[in-house]
Amino acid sequence: MSDYESYELLGFDNVLLPVGDLGEAVSFYERAGFAVAFRLDEAGIAGLKVGKETPGLLLRVEEELRHRPPAWATARVWLEVPDARASAADLAAAGVPSIDPPFSVATGWTVEFADPWGNVIGLTDYSKRPELARTC
């Protein structure tokens, strides 16, 4: 047992991503294949669905945040997809460039892309370890 016996980590709630413009961010992520769960312009937030799970990506407007390239030492959010290489082709067709070509990882393949504010999203598959993959 950990030193923190007063609580137990149960799972993810949401992953918050700072953006400079809610409309532009929602449009970008829709092109990248995300469905909008909700949008509250007056609060400067929008929720994006991630599969059938309740937690998702939460876009939150941060005043004065400008477009920027992703920093190497930035947190990355990787999401599971059936085929990362096919996802890379879909992203390119939608005008969402990947950071690098798809690359091999221990469990399969991954492709990463960044939104205009430098938030990095990875799409990864379990083609090398299908026994670990989610089932549809």
C-alpha positions as a Python dict, from the first residue, in 0.01 Angstrom:
ca = {
    (1, 'M'): (0, 0, 0),
    (2, 'S'): (119, 353, -73),
    (3, 'D'): (185, 630, 175),
    (4, 'Y'): (-146, 778, 59),
    (5, 'E'): (-393, 549, 229),
    (6, 'S'): (-668, 811, 246),
    (7, 'Y'): (-761, 787, -121),
    (8, 'E'): (-761, 546, -410),
    (9, 'L'): (-704, 639, -775),
    (10, 'L'): (-1007, 511, -963),
    (11, 'G'): (-939, 629, -1317),
    (12, 'F'): (-934, 931, -1540),
    (13, 'D'): (-1193, 1206, -1524),
    (14, 'N'): (-1082, 1428, -1815),
    (15, 'V'): (-757, 1544, -1970),
    (16, 'L'): (-752, 1924, -1997),
    (17, 'L'): (-590, 2088, -2299),
    (18, 'P'): (-532, 2466, -2306),
    (19, 'V'): (-634, 2637, -2629),
    (20, 'G'): (-642, 2998, -2742),
    (21, 'D'): (-973, 2995, -2934),
    (22, 'L'): (-1258, 2754, -2865),
    (23, 'G'): (-1414, 2766, -3212),
    (24, 'E'): (-1084, 2709, -3386),
    (25, 'A'): (-995, 2426, -3145),
    (26, 'V'): (-1329, 2248, -3187),
    (27, 'S'): (-1298, 2273, -3566),
    (28, 'F'): (-942, 2135, -3555),
    (29, 'Y'): (-1033, 1839, -3335),
    (30, 'E'): (-1344, 1760, -3541),
    (31, 'R'): (-1118, 1741, -3851),
    (32, 'A'): (-896, 1506, -3649),
    (33, 'G'): (-1195, 1274, -3597),
    (34, 'F'): (-1315, 1370, -3249),
    (35, 'A'): (-1685, 1405, -3172),
    (36, 'V'): (-1797, 1693, -2949),
    (37, 'A'): (-1971, 1576, -2632),
    (38, 'F'): (-2062, 1929, -2521),
    (39, 'R'): (-1963, 2288, -2579),
    (40, 'L'): (-2007, 2576, -2333),
    (41, 'D'): (-1882, 2890, -2504),
    (42, 'E'): (-1970, 3112, -2208),
    (43, 'A'): (-1741, 2901, -1988),
    (44, 'G'): (-1474, 2866, -2258),
    (45, 'I'): (-1480, 2485, -2257),
    (46, 'A'): (-1573, 2198, -2485),
    (47, 'G'): (-1565, 1826, -2417),
    (48, 'L'): (-1449, 1579, -2680),
    (49, 'K'): (-1550, 1213, -2676),
    (50, 'V'): (-1285, 942, -2662),
    (51, 'G'): (-1443, 615, -2764),
    (52, 'K'): (-1731, 492, -2550),
    (53, 'E'): (-1568, 609, -2227),
    (54, 'T'): (-1715, 889, -2018),
    (55, 'P'): (-1383, 1070, -1961),
    (56, 'G'): (-1260, 1265, -2258),
    (57, 'L'): (-1049, 1557, -2366),
    (58, 'L'): (-1158, 1891, -2227),
    (59, 'L'): (-1059, 2196, -2431),
    (60, 'R'): (-1027, 2502, -2210),
    (61, 'V'): (-962, 2854, -2335),
    (62, 'E'): (-662, 3024, -2181),
    (63, 'E'): (-653, 3395, -2254),
    (64, 'E'): (-355, 3519, -2454),
    (65, 'L'): (-249, 3168, -2558),
    (66, 'R'): (-105, 3192, -2907),
    (67, 'H'): (-28, 2933, -3171),
    (68, 'R'): (301, 2758, -3100),
    (69, 'P'): (487, 2446, -3207),
    (70, 'P'): (494, 2160, -2959),
    (71, 'A'): (786, 2160, -2719),
    (72, 'W'): (980, 1835, -2705),
    (73, 'A'): (940, 1813, -2327),
    (74, 'T'): (564, 1844, -2331),
    (75, 'A'): (311, 1598, -2193),
    (76, 'R'): (155, 1376, -2454),
    (77, 'V'): (-185, 1208, -2452),
    (78, 'W'): (-195, 880, -2644),
    (79, 'L'): (-526, 727, -2743),
    (80, 'E'): (-584, 376, -2869),
    (81, 'V'): (-699, 326, -3229),
    (82, 'P'): (-740, 6, -3432),
    (83, 'D'): (-468, 104, -3685),
    (84, 'A'): (-233, 397, -3626),
    (85, 'R'): (-92, 395, -3980),
    (86, 'A'): (-442, 414, -4130),
    (87, 'S'): (-523, 691, -3880),
    (88, 'A'): (-217, 884, -4002),
    (89, 'A'): (-350, 865, -4358),
    (90, 'D'): (-696, 981, -4242),
    (91, 'L'): (-541, 1274, -4053),
    (92, 'A'): (-338, 1379, -4359),
    (93, 'A'): (-649, 1360, -4578),
    (94, 'A'): (-830, 1587, -4328),
    (95, 'G'): (-546, 1842, -4335),
    (96, 'V'): (-409, 1750, -3992),
    (97, 'P'): (-34, 1692, -4032),
    (98, 'S'): (147, 1444, -3813),
    (99, 'I'): (461, 1548, -3625),
    (100, 'D'): (656, 1256, -3775),
    (101, 'P'): (564, 953, -3985),
    (102, 'P'): (407, 669, -3785),
    (103, 'F'): (670, 499, -3571),
    (104, 'S'): (702, 155, -3418),
    (105, 'V'): (652, 108, -3043),
    (106, 'A'): (659, -207, -2829),
    (107, 'T'): (287, -271, -2869),
    (108, 'G'): (235, -161, -3230),
    (109, 'W'): (246, 170, -3416),
    (110, 'T'): (192, 533, -3312),
    (111, 'V'): (137, 860, -3494),
    (112, 'E'): (143, 1196, -3314),
    (113, 'F'): (-7, 1528, -3416),
    (114, 'A'): (-17, 1867, -3244),
    (115, 'D'): (-295, 2120, -3228),
    (116, 'P'): (-218, 2487, -3305),
    (117, 'W'): (-133, 2549, -2936),
    (118, 'G'): (126, 2270, -2912),
    (119, 'N'): (-85, 2004, -2738),
    (120, 'V'): (37, 1664, -2862),
    (121, 'I'): (-204, 1376, -2922),
    (122, 'G'): (-79, 1030, -3012),
    (123, 'L'): (-287, 763, -3180),
    (124, 'T'): (-148, 420, -3101),
    (125, 'D'): (-248, 66, -3187),
    (126, 'Y'): (-178, -276, -3038),
    (127, 'S'): (-103, -456, -3362),
    (128, 'K'): (205, -623, -3208),
    (129, 'R'): (26, -711, -2884),
    (130, 'P'): (-342, -764, -2979),
    (131, 'E'): (-409, -943, -2651),
    (132, 'L'): (-369, -605, -2476),
    (133, 'A'): (-601, -414, -2711),
    (134, 'R'): (-950, -303, -2627),
    (135, 'T'): (-1219, -505, -2797),
    (136, 'C'): (-1494, -332, -2987),
}
